[in-house]
């Protein structure tokens, strides 16, 4: 029943995260038709910078919030919620205030208009204020409400883009205006679901506890954002705005796999934090690992082989982006292994080991980008990302396996991976009718036969 509950919440969080990320994914046809390639390249770079800056608005506090809020009584929950919200509000106002004051200089540094910089700061502040409300819903397993708020963000963002970018022709400025509008609306709608926990008090002892867990994670998050940002920056410098724009289209399509990974992550962390002490939990986690590999292989196959069919109508003029989709999709499947291996780090409060792991992977990513982009262009950038996430996952497993041993069956997992690669090669050489038969029927049958855990059921 525990696994069924996890699957149910993964489905809801998966849909929520898919809707969130599908916003940018679904708007690419609009951007491809309305924005010049250079403007779309600028937009891609600015989004990456916002993802990097967002770490300084949240300070790694999400995991700490979930750890302290999930098992607590109502009094403690009010303390955790109010302390988190007060801290994020204070930090966010200071950071956004500084950016608003010096927006012109920041804009010159980035080569964009100051209005975009100030809108970006507003979006980051609004999203930081919304975070405790969304985290409390996750911790209370209020997945339906979480999904509803996600739908509000999706509809307002898409509607705003259609109005400001498609209808009014406001370009990149319109994209940021739509996002700011959506962030403000979500905060307004989320407020009633956390008001019961809101108190005008910041408990310093609780804040120290939250930050002692979260702050060691900040360098980790920054290093992770370097992996996400470095390829965009270096492609712009080494290959130009046009190549960056094409790469970003392929990257967005490959990131469909990240919908799957983030859905698992959103349900996975509260799940193992509430069950890790139970008898049989390690064996349960090992089964979940195998199910992740099997389902991920299926998604990777469909996306990789479907990309050349999708791109001509999805983003006309960007068909060459199909070449990076399989590599980016693989990178995010590997990132999902890193998420699976977080159990010991969270349960034993050993987040201090993460900065070195992710930092070394970020350094590897930078080096590989400098080495591979001049030789292989977009494909080199995508392989650098895949290698960095592989290094992260492998190093985390080696460092954390003694903290909380999980009997992962790597022989079965490796067998499923080989079946996925073999299916990809066979399907690539087959006519379309047989190709999709191999993906839809051949791979699932073989993967289940090889990868199914002993006694594995969803009961």
C-alpha positions as CSV (number, residue, x, y, z in Angstrom):
1,X,0.0,0.0,0.0
2,X,2.9,2.4,0.6
3,X,4.1,1.9,-2.9
4,X,0.6,2.5,-4.3
5,X,0.4,5.7,-2.3
6,X,3.8,6.8,-3.6
7,X,2.7,6.1,-7.2
8,X,-0.5,8.0,-6.7
9,X,1.3,11.1,-5.4
10,X,4.0,10.8,-8.1
11,X,1.2,10.8,-10.7
12,X,-0.2,14.0,-9.3
13,X,3.1,15.7,-8.7
14,X,4.2,14.5,-12.1
15,X,1.2,16.1,-13.7
16,X,1.8,19.3,-11.7
17,X,5.5,19.5,-12.6
18,X,4.7,18.5,-16.2
19,X,2.2,21.4,-16.4
20,X,4.7,23.8,-14.9
21,X,7.5,22.8,-17.2
22,X,5.1,22.3,-20.1
23,X,4.5,26.1,-20.0
24,X,7.8,26.8,-21.6
25,X,7.6,23.7,-23.7
26,X,4.2,24.6,-25.2
27,X,5.2,28.2,-25.7
28,X,8.1,27.3,-28.0
29,X,5.9,27.2,-31.1
30,X,4.8,30.7,-30.3
31,X,8.4,31.9,-29.7
32,X,9.7,30.1,-32.8
33,X,7.1,31.9,-35.0
34,X,7.1,35.3,-33.4
35,X,10.6,36.0,-31.8
36,X,13.8,36.3,-34.0
37,X,16.4,33.7,-33.2
38,X,18.6,36.2,-31.4
39,X,15.7,37.2,-29.1
40,X,14.9,33.6,-28.3
41,X,18.6,33.0,-27.6
42,X,18.5,36.0,-25.2
43,X,15.4,34.6,-23.5
44,X,17.0,31.2,-23.1
45,X,20.1,32.8,-21.4
46,X,18.0,35.0,-19.1
47,X,15.9,32.0,-17.9
48,X,19.1,30.2,-17.1
49,X,20.4,33.2,-15.1
50,X,17.1,33.4,-13.2
51,X,17.4,29.7,-12.3
52,X,20.9,30.5,-10.9
53,X,19.8,33.6,-9.0
54,X,16.8,31.8,-7.6
55,X,19.1,29.8,-5.3
56,X,19.9,33.0,-3.4
57,X,16.2,33.6,-2.8
58,X,15.6,30.2,-1.2
59,X,18.9,29.2,0.5
60,X,18.3,25.5,0.2
61,X,15.5,25.6,2.7
62,X,13.1,23.4,0.9
63,X,14.5,20.1,2.1
64,X,14.9,21.4,5.6
65,X,11.2,22.6,5.6
66,X,10.0,19.2,4.5
67,X,12.1,17.4,7.0
68,X,10.9,19.5,10.0
69,X,7.3,20.1,8.8
70,X,6.3,16.6,7.7
71,X,6.5,14.7,11.0
72,X,5.7,17.7,13.3
73,X,2.6,18.5,15.4
74,X,0.5,21.5,14.6
75,X,2.4,23.9,16.9
76,X,5.7,23.0,15.4
77,X,4.3,23.2,11.9
78,X,3.2,26.8,12.6
79,X,6.7,27.6,13.9
80,X,8.4,26.0,10.8
81,X,6.1,27.7,8.4
82,X,6.2,31.2,9.9
83,X,10.0,31.1,10.4
84,X,10.5,30.0,6.8
85,X,8.2,32.6,5.3
86,X,9.7,35.4,7.4
87,X,13.2,34.5,6.5
88,X,12.5,34.2,2.7
89,X,10.5,37.5,2.7
90,X,13.3,39.4,4.4
91,X,16.1,38.0,2.1
92,X,13.9,38.4,-1.0
93,X,13.1,42.0,-0.3
94,X,16.8,42.9,0.3
95,X,18.0,41.1,-2.9
96,X,15.2,42.4,-5.1
97,X,15.5,45.9,-3.7
98,X,19.2,45.9,-4.5
99,X,18.5,44.7,-8.1
100,X,15.8,47.3,-8.6
101,X,18.2,50.0,-7.5
102,X,21.1,48.9,-9.7
103,X,19.0,47.4,-12.5
104,X,20.5,49.6,-15.2
105,X,24.1,48.5,-14.4
106,X,23.0,44.9,-14.2
107,X,21.3,45.2,-17.6
108,X,24.4,46.7,-19.2
109,X,26.5,43.8,-17.7
110,X,24.1,41.2,-19.2
111,X,23.5,43.1,-22.4
112,X,19.7,43.4,-21.9
113,X,17.2,46.2,-21.0
114,X,17.0,47.2,-17.3
115,X,13.3,46.6,-17.4
116,X,13.9,42.9,-17.9
117,X,16.3,42.8,-15.0
118,X,13.7,44.4,-12.6
119,X,10.9,42.1,-13.8
120,X,13.2,39.1,-13.2
121,X,13.8,40.3,-9.6
122,X,10.1,40.7,-9.1
123,X,9.4,37.2,-10.3
124,X,12.1,35.7,-8.0
125,X,10.6,37.5,-5.0
126,X,7.1,36.4,-5.7
127,X,8.1,32.8,-6.2
128,X,10.2,32.8,-3.0
129,X,7.1,34.0,-1.0
130,X,5.0,31.3,-2.6
131,X,7.4,28.5,-1.7
132,X,6.4,27.8,1.9
133,X,2.7,27.5,0.9
134,X,3.5,25.0,-1.8
135,X,5.9,23.0,0.4
136,X,3.3,22.8,3.2
137,X,0.8,21.3,0.7
138,X,3.4,18.7,-0.4
139,X,4.2,17.8,3.3
140,X,0.5,17.3,4.0
141,X,0.0,15.2,0.9
142,X,-2.5,17.8,-0.5
143,X,-1.5,16.9,-4.0
144,X,-4.9,17.9,-5.5
145,X,-4.6,21.4,-4.2
146,X,-1.0,21.6,-5.4
147,X,-2.2,20.5,-8.8
148,X,-4.9,23.2,-8.9
149,X,-2.4,25.9,-8.1
150,X,-0.2,24.5,-10.9
151,X,-3.1,24.8,-13.3
152,X,-3.6,28.4,-12.3
153,X,0.1,29.2,-13.0
154,X,-0.1,27.4,-16.3
155,X,-3.2,29.1,-17.6
156,X,-2.1,32.6,-16.5
157,X,1.3,32.2,-18.0
158,X,0.1,30.8,-21.3
159,X,-2.7,33.4,-21.5
160,X,-0.3,36.2,-20.6
161,X,2.1,35.1,-23.3
162,X,-0.6,34.9,-25.9
163,X,-1.7,38.4,-25.0
164,X,1.6,40.2,-24.5
165,X,3.8,38.3,-27.0
166,X,1.4,37.0,-29.6
167,X,-1.2,39.7,-29.5
168,X,0.6,42.9,-28.5
169,X,4.0,42.0,-29.9
170,X,5.9,42.9,-26.8
171,X,8.7,40.3,-27.4
172,X,10.9,39.2,-24.5
173,X,9.5,42.0,-22.3
174,X,6.1,40.5,-22.8
175,X,7.3,37.0,-21.7
176,X,8.6,38.4,-18.4
177,X,5.4,40.5,-17.9
178,X,3.3,37.3,-18.3
179,X,5.5,35.4,-15.9
180,X,5.3,38.2,-13.2
181,X,1.6,38.2,-13.6
182,X,1.4,34.5,-13.1
183,X,3.7,34.4,-10.1
184,X,1.6,37.1,-8.3
185,X,-1.7,35.3,-9.1
186,X,-0.4,32.0,-7.7
187,X,0.8,33.6,-4.5
188,X,-2.6,35.2,-4.0
189,X,-4.4,31.8,-4.6
190,X,-1.9,29.9,-2.4
191,X,-2.2,32.2,0.6
192,X,-5.5,30.8,2.0
193,X,-4.0,27.3,2.2
194,X,-1.2,28.3,4.5
195,X,-2.9,31.0,6.6
196,X,-3.6,28.6,9.4
197,X,0.1,28.2,10.0
198,X,1.0,31.9,9.7
199,X,2.2,33.6,12.8
200,X,4.0,37.0,13.1
201,X,7.1,35.5,14.5
202,X,10.5,34.2,13.4
203,X,11.8,31.6,15.8
204,X,15.6,32.0,15.8
205,X,16.3,28.5,17.2
206,X,14.1,27.0,14.5
207,X,15.8,29.2,11.8
208,X,19.2,28.0,12.9
209,X,18.0,24.4,12.6
210,X,16.6,25.0,9.2
211,X,19.7,26.7,7.9
212,X,22.0,24.2,9.4
213,X,20.3,21.7,7.1
214,X,19.7,23.9,4.2
215,X,22.8,26.2,3.9
216,X,25.2,23.3,3.1
217,X,23.0,22.6,0.2
218,X,23.3,26.1,-1.3
219,X,26.7,25.5,-2.9
220,X,25.2,22.3,-4.2
221,X,22.4,24.1,-5.8
222,X,24.7,26.8,-7.2
223,X,26.9,24.2,-8.7
224,X,23.9,22.4,-10.1
225,X,22.8,25.7,-11.7
226,X,26.3,26.0,-13.2
227,X,25.7,22.7,-15.0
228,X,22.4,24.1,-16.2
229,X,23.8,27.5,-17.2
230,X,27.4,26.9,-18.5
231,X,26.4,25.3,-21.8
232,X,24.1,28.2,-22.7
233,X,26.7,30.8,-21.8
234,X,29.5,29.1,-23.6
235,X,27.4,28.3,-26.7
236,X,26.6,32.0,-26.9
237,X,30.3,32.9,-26.6
238,X,31.7,30.1,-28.8
239,X,28.9,29.6,-31.3
240,X,26.6,32.6,-31.3
241,X,22.9,33.4,-30.6
242,X,21.5,31.2,-33.4
243,X,23.2,28.0,-32.2
244,X,22.1,28.8,-28.7
245,X,18.5,29.2,-29.9
246,X,18.5,25.9,-31.7
247,X,20.1,24.1,-28.8
248,X,17.5,25.5,-26.4
249,X,14.7,24.1,-28.5
250,X,16.3,20.6,-28.4
251,X,17.1,21.0,-24.8
252,X,13.5,21.9,-23.9
253,X,12.2,18.8,-25.8
254,X,14.7,16.6,-24.0
255,X,13.7,18.1,-20.7
256,X,10.4,16.3,-21.0
257,X,12.3,13.5,-19.1
258,X,12.8,16.0,-16.3
259,X,9.0,16.1,-15.8
260,X,9.2,12.5,-14.9
261,X,12.2,13.0,-12.6
262,X,10.9,16.0,-10.8
263,X,7.6,14.2,-10.2
264,X,9.4,11.4,-8.5
265,X,11.5,13.8,-6.6
266,X,8.5,15.8,-5.3
267,X,6.9,12.7,-3.9
268,X,10.0,10.7,-3.2
269,X,11.6,12.9,-0.5
270,X,8.6,13.2,1.8
271,X,8.0,9.5,1.2
272,X,11.4,8.2,2.3
273,X,11.6,10.8,5.2
274,X,8.4,9.3,6.6
275,X,9.3,5.6,6.0
276,X,13.1,5.2,6.2
277,X,12.9,3.8,9.8
278,X,10.4,1.1,8.9
279,X,11.5,-2.5,8.6
280,X,11.8,-3.5,4.9
281,X,12.2,0.1,3.7
282,X,15.6,-0.5,2.0
283,X,14.2,-3.4,0.0
284,X,11.2,-1.2,-1.0
285,X,13.5,1.6,-2.2
286,X,15.5,-0.9,-4.3
287,X,12.3,-2.0,-6.0
288,X,11.4,1.6,-6.7
289,X,14.8,2.1,-8.2
290,X,14.2,-0.7,-10.7
291,X,10.7,0.6,-11.6
292,X,12.3,4.0,-12.2
293,X,14.8,2.5,-14.7
294,X,12.2,0.6,-16.6
295,X,9.8,3.5,-17.0
296,X,12.6,5.9,-17.7
297,X,13.9,3.8,-20.5
298,X,10.5,3.7,-22.2
299,X,10.2,7.5,-22.0
300,X,13.7,8.0,-23.3
301,X,13.0,5.8,-26.4
302,X,9.7,7.5,-27.3
303,X,11.2,11.0,-27.0
304,X,14.4,10.2,-28.8
305,X,12.8,8.6,-31.8
306,X,9.9,10.9,-31.8
307,X,11.8,14.2,-31.9
308,X,12.4,14.3,-35.7
309,X,8.7,13.8,-36.2
310,X,7.7,16.5,-33.7
311,X,10.0,19.3,-34.5
312,X,8.8,20.3,-38.0
313,X,5.4,21.4,-36.6
314,X,6.5,22.1,-33.0
315,X,9.3,24.5,-33.9
316,X,9.6,25.0,-37.7
317,X,13.0,26.1,-38.7
318,X,14.6,24.4,-35.7
319,X,14.6,20.8,-37.0
320,X,18.4,20.3,-36.4
321,X,17.6,20.4,-32.7
322,X,16.6,16.8,-32.9
323,X,20.2,15.7,-32.7
324,X,20.6,16.7,-29.1
325,X,17.3,15.4,-27.7
326,X,18.4,11.8,-27.0
327,X,21.5,13.1,-25.2
328,X,19.6,15.7,-23.1
329,X,17.0,13.1,-22.2
330,X,19.7,10.7,-21.1
331,X,21.3,13.4,-19.0
332,X,18.1,13.9,-17.0
333,X,17.5,10.2,-16.6
334,X,21.0,10.0,-15.0
335,X,20.1,13.0,-12.8
336,X,17.2,10.9,-11.6
337,X,19.7,8.4,-10.3
338,X,21.2,11.1,-8.2
339,X,17.8,11.8,-6.7
340,X,17.3,8.1,-5.9
341,X,20.6,8.0,-4.0
342,X,19.7,11.0,-1.7
343,X,18.1,8.8,0.9
344,X,21.1,8.4,3.3
345,X,22.1,12.1,2.9
346,X,18.7,13.3,4.0
347,X,18.0,10.8,6.7
348,X,21.4,11.2,8.3
349,X,21.5,15.0,7.8
350,X,24.7,14.7,5.9
351,X,24.0,17.4,3.3
352,X,27.5,18.8,3.9
353,X,29.0,16.2,1.6
354,X,26.9,17.4,-1.4
355,X,28.7,20.7,-2.3
356,X,32.0,18.8,-3.0
357,X,30.2,16.2,-5.1
358,X,28.1,18.6,-7.2
359,X,30.9,21.2,-7.3
360,X,33.4,18.7,-8.8
361,X,30.7,17.7,-11.3
362,X,30.2,21.4,-12.2
363,X,33.9,21.8,-12.8
364,X,33.9,18.7,-15.0
365,X,31.0,20.2,-16.9
366,X,32.8,23.5,-17.5
367,X,35.9,21.7,-18.7
368,X,34.0,19.5,-21.0
369,X,32.0,22.4,-22.5
370,X,35.3,24.2,-23.3
371,X,36.7,21.0,-24.8
372,X,33.6,19.7,-26.7
373,X,31.7,22.7,-27.9
374,X,34.4,23.9,-30.4
375,X,34.6,20.4,-31.8
376,X,31.0,19.1,-31.7
377,X,28.9,22.2,-31.2
378,X,25.5,21.5,-29.6
379,X,26.1,17.8,-29.2
380,X,29.3,18.6,-27.2
381,X,27.3,20.8,-24.8
382,X,24.7,18.1,-24.3
383,X,27.3,15.4,-23.7
384,X,29.0,17.6,-21.1
385,X,25.8,17.9,-19.2
386,X,25.2,14.1,-19.4
387,X,28.7,13.4,-18.1
388,X,28.4,15.9,-15.3
389,X,25.2,14.3,-14.0
390,X,26.7,10.8,-14.4
391,X,29.6,11.9,-12.2
392,X,27.2,13.4,-9.6
393,X,25.1,10.2,-9.4
394,X,28.1,7.8,-9.3
395,X,30.0,9.8,-6.6
396,X,26.9,10.3,-4.4
397,X,26.2,6.5,-4.5
398,X,29.8,5.7,-3.5
399,X,29.8,8.3,-0.7
400,X,26.3,7.6,0.7
401,X,25.9,3.8,0.5
402,X,27.3,3.4,4.1
403,X,24.9,6.0,5.6
404,X,21.8,4.1,4.6
405,X,22.5,0.8,2.7
406,X,19.9,0.0,0.0
407,X,20.3,-3.3,-1.9
408,X,20.1,-1.9,-5.4
409,X,20.1,-4.6,-8.1
410,X,22.5,-3.1,-10.6
411,X,22.6,-6.3,-12.7
412,X,18.9,-6.0,-13.5
413,X,19.1,-2.3,-13.9
414,X,22.0,-2.7,-16.3
415,X,20.1,-5.3,-18.3
416,X,17.2,-2.9,-18.7
417,X,19.5,-0.1,-19.9
418,X,21.1,-2.5,-22.5
419,X,17.6,-3.4,-23.7
420,X,16.8,0.3,-24.1
421,X,19.9,1.0,-26.1
422,X,19.4,-2.1,-28.2
423,X,15.8,-1.2,-28.9
424,X,16.9,2.3,-29.9
425,X,19.5,1.0,-32.4
426,X,17.0,-1.6,-33.8
427,X,14.2,0.9,-34.1
428,X,16.5,3.5,-35.7
429,X,17.2,1.0,-38.5
430,X,13.5,-0.2,-38.9
431,X,10.6,1.1,-40.9
432,X,8.2,3.3,-39.0
433,X,5.5,0.7,-38.4
434,X,8.0,-1.8,-36.9
435,X,9.9,1.0,-35.1
436,X,6.9,1.9,-32.9
437,X,6.0,-1.7,-32.4
438,X,9.5,-2.3,-30.9
439,X,9.1,0.7,-28.6
440,X,5.5,0.2,-27.5
441,X,5.5,-3.6,-27.2
442,X,9.0,-5.0,-27.5
443,X,10.8,-2.9,-25.0
444,X,8.2,-3.1,-22.2
445,X,8.0,-6.9,-22.5
446,X,11.7,-7.4,-22.4
447,X,12.4,-4.7,-19.8
448,X,9.7,-6.2,-17.4
449,X,11.1,-9.7,-17.9
450,X,14.7,-8.6,-17.1
451,X,14.1,-5.8,-14.7
452,X,11.1,-6.8,-12.6
453,X,12.2,-7.1,-8.9
454,X,11.7,-10.4,-7.3
455,X,8.3,-10.5,-5.8
456,X,7.8,-7.0,-7.3
457,X,4.2,-5.8,-7.1
458,X,2.7,-2.4,-6.3
459,X,1.0,-3.8,-3.2
